[in-house]
């Protein structure tokens, strides 16, 4: 597989908290342009790590050091997130696997992505993602500046 030639990755998602019916949901992700944070690179690395495993196994499956086939658990992911919080001086109790979803929604919002795209891409079943989206300092500063800059257009309700 030529990683340099790949431009997109197609993924199928089966069953999750937001898809309890188990129906498959497909997504296509393009290269991000970032050296490391790229879904195409992630898919290629995942395929390489799984090269000797049957393709019908879930993506988060790997062969352990003793050769057993194991899956990455939500608890293990949560532990790694909490370890990272500690290393960065944060409170580990404030972070969980849900932090990935709210962080993803927040970064999309901060990048100017519209709400419908955030909801679709994050597979949010409702608009509750808005509750988890964190305003950044830049957004709050911009709002304050716009509030005090004066009226620039008609304020008459149409």
C-alpha positions in Angstrom: 0.0 0.0 0.0 1.5 3.3 -1.1 0.7 5.8 1.7 1.9 8.7 -0.4 -0.7 8.0 -3.1 -3.7 7.6 -0.8 -5.9 10.7 -0.6 -9.1 9.4 1.2 -10.1 6.7 3.6 -13.5 5.1 3.6 -14.7 3.7 7.0 -17.7 1.7 8.0 -19.0 2.1 11.5 -21.2 -0.6 13.1 -23.1 -0.2 16.3 -22.2 2.4 18.9 -23.9 4.5 21.6 -25.3 6.7 18.8 -26.2 3.8 16.6 -27.6 1.0 18.7 -29.5 -0.6 15.8 -26.2 -1.9 14.5 -26.8 -0.6 11.0 -23.6 0.3 9.1 -22.7 4.0 8.7 -20.2 4.9 6.1 -17.8 7.9 6.2 -15.2 9.2 3.8 -12.4 11.2 5.2 -9.7 13.0 3.2 -6.1 13.8 4.1 -5.9 16.5 6.7 -2.7 18.1 5.5 -1.2 17.6 9.0 1.9 15.4 9.2 0.6 13.2 12.0 -3.0 14.0 12.7 -4.4 12.6 9.5 -7.2 10.0 9.1 -5.6 8.6 6.0 -2.3 8.0 7.7 -4.2 6.6 10.7 -6.0 4.1 8.5 -2.7 3.0 6.8 -1.0 2.5 10.2 -4.0 0.6 11.5 -4.0 -1.7 8.4 -0.2 -2.3 8.7 -0.6 -3.2 12.4 -3.4 -5.6 11.6 -1.9 -7.1 8.4 -1.9 -10.7 9.8 -5.5 -10.5 11.2 -8.7 -11.4 9.5 -10.3 -8.3 7.9 -13.8 -9.1 9.4 -12.5 -8.2 12.9 -13.3 -4.8 14.4 -10.7 -2.0 13.7 -9.5 -1.8 17.4 -8.3 -5.4 17.4 -4.7 -6.4 17.6 -2.4 -9.3 18.3 -1.0 -9.1 21.8 2.7 -9.8 22.7 1.7 -13.4 23.5 -0.1 -13.8 20.2 -3.7 -13.6 21.4 -6.2 -11.5 19.5 -7.4 -8.7 21.8 -9.6 -5.6 21.4 -8.9 -2.1 22.7 -11.5 -1.5 25.5 -13.2 1.8 26.3 -11.6 1.5 29.8 -8.1 1.3 28.3 -8.7 4.4 26.2 -10.2 6.3 29.2 -7.1 5.3 31.3 -4.8 6.7 28.5 -6.8 9.9 28.3 -6.6 10.3 32.1 -2.8 9.6 32.1 -2.4 12.3 29.5 -4.4 14.7 31.7 -2.1 14.0 34.6 1.0 14.5 32.5 -0.3 17.9 31.3 -1.2 19.0 34.8 -5.0 18.5 34.4 -7.5 16.8 36.6 -7.9 13.2 35.4 -11.5 13.1 36.8 -12.4 15.8 34.3 -11.6 13.6 31.3 -13.1 10.4 29.8 -13.7 8.9 26.4 -16.5 11.4 26.0 -13.8 14.1 25.9 -12.9 12.8 22.5 -16.4 13.5 21.2 -16.8 16.9 22.8 -13.2 17.8 21.8 -13.9 16.9 18.2 -17.1 18.9 18.1 -15.3 21.9 19.8 -12.4 21.8 17.3 -14.8 21.6 14.4 -16.8 24.5 15.7 -13.6 26.6 16.3 -12.6 25.9 12.7 -15.9 27.4 11.4 -17.7 24.1 10.5 -21.4 24.5 10.4 -23.6 22.8 13.1 -25.2 20.3 10.7 -21.9 19.0 9.5 -20.6 18.7 13.1 -23.7 16.7 14.0 -23.5 14.5 10.9 -19.7 13.9 11.1 -19.8 13.2 14.9 -22.8 10.9 14.5 -24.7 12.9 17.2 -28.2 11.6 17.3 -29.5 15.1 18.4 -28.1 18.6 18.8 -26.8 17.8 22.3 -23.3 18.3 20.9 -24.0 22.0 21.3 -24.0 21.5 25.1 -20.5 19.9 24.9 -19.0 22.4 22.6 -16.6 24.7 24.5 -16.2 28.3 23.5 -12.6 29.3 23.1 -11.1 32.5 24.3 -10.8 33.8 20.8 -14.5 33.4 20.2 -15.5 35.1 23.4 -13.1 38.0 22.6 -14.5 38.4 19.1 -18.1 38.5 20.5 -17.1 41.1 23.0 -15.4 43.2 20.3 -18.5 43.0 18.1 -20.8 43.9 20.9 -19.0 47.2 21.7 -18.1 48.2 18.1 -21.6 49.7 17.5 -24.4 48.9 15.2 -23.3 48.5 11.6 -26.7 47.6 10.0 -30.4 48.1 10.5 -31.8 46.7 13.8 -35.4 46.8 12.6 -37.0 43.4 12.8 -38.3 42.4 9.4 
